[in-house]
Amino acid sequence: MKKDKRVEAIIWSIALPGFAQLLNKSYIKGIFFILLEIIINVQARFNYIIIPSFQGNTDVAIEATNYQWIMFYPCLYMFAMWDAYTDAGGGQKPLSYIPFASAAFLGTIGVIVSPTFQIMGVLLGPIWTGILAHIVGFIIGIFIMKLLRSIVDFDEEEPSES
């Protein structure tokens, strides 16, 4: 049942940052994340640029994007997701935050390079480059987390100072 709650928190966070916090009864955090999301969304013109991005009008999306604001979105998105996940009981193992932080970092880089980033000659724009960078960042983060867990002993107790 606990795992189901964690998955539910992730899914609601994907829908809108702050929803899972409300679900987890963290009302102040939830409202705060929702307000931040609305402010960043409006300033970045995020909802507006989704439409031309999904219609293949990448140049329109790039031109309409406020890059100074949209760069905040990946970090807000991933931090709200991490917060909801931990509130739902996840993230108890060492370094569990690394995939979320890595996705936030690479998502931001993806948004920054999106006006010129191409795959096989196709310009992806801010939405698709950001999504792709999030996914790649999360996968890289899982790899880094597992690698570090395999080489660092986290079960050792800290030596006490006497």
C-alpha positions, -999 to +999 in steps of 0.1 A: +000+000+000+029+024+008+044+019-027+010+027-042+009+060-022+044+069-036+034+062-072+002+082-067+023+112-054+045+110-084+016+109-108-002+138-092+031+158-092+035+151-129+000+165-134+007+197-115+033+206-089+015+209-055-013+185-061+005+156-044+013+179-014-024+186-010-031+148-013-005+143+014-022+169+036+007+193+033-017+222+025+007+251+029+034+235+008+008+224-018-007+259-022+028+274-023+039+250-051+007+256-071+012+294-068+048+291-078+038+269-108+012+294-119+036+323-117+064+306-135+039+291-161+024+325-169+057+343-170+074+317-191+043+314-214+045+277-207+009+267-215+010+288-247+041+272-260+028+237-253+003+241-281+026+249-310+052+224-296+026+196-299+015+208-333+051+208-347+054+246-349+087+247-330+097+281-343+065+296-329+072+279-295+108+291-294+098+327-303+071+328-276+091+313-248+104+335-220+137+317-213+145+337-182+114+323-165+111+288-181+145+279-166+129+278-132+103+252-142+125+220-143+138+226-108+104+235-093+088+205-111+114+180-099+116+194-064+079+193-059+079+157-072+107+148-048+090+165-019+057+147-026+075+113-030+093+117+004+061+129+021+044+097+008+071+076+024+096+073-005+132+083-006+143+066+026+174+049+010+206+068+007+211+090-023+174+086-034+173+123-043+200+120-070+177+110-099+154+139-091+182+164-088+199+151-119+166+154-139+162+190-126+197+199-136+196+183-171+160+196-176+173+231-171+202+226-194+177+211-220+156+242-218+187+265-222+199+247-253+164+241-268+165+270-293+193+252-312+192+216-301+184+192-329+181+154-332+187+141-368+181+177-381+148+182-362+146+212-339+127+200-308+121+233-290+117+241-253+089+215-244+103+184-262+139+192-254+130+198-217+110+165-215+138+145-232+164+161-209+144+153-178+141+116-188+178+114-197+187+132-164+166+108-144+181+078-160+216+091-155+207+100-119+196+064-113+229+051-127+249+076-105+228+067-074+233+030-079+270+034-086+276+055-055+255+030-034+278+002-046+310+019-037+301+037-005+291+019+027+261+038+040+254+013+068+284+024+088+277+043+119+294+077+124+322+075+150+311+092+182+333+119+197+340+110+233 
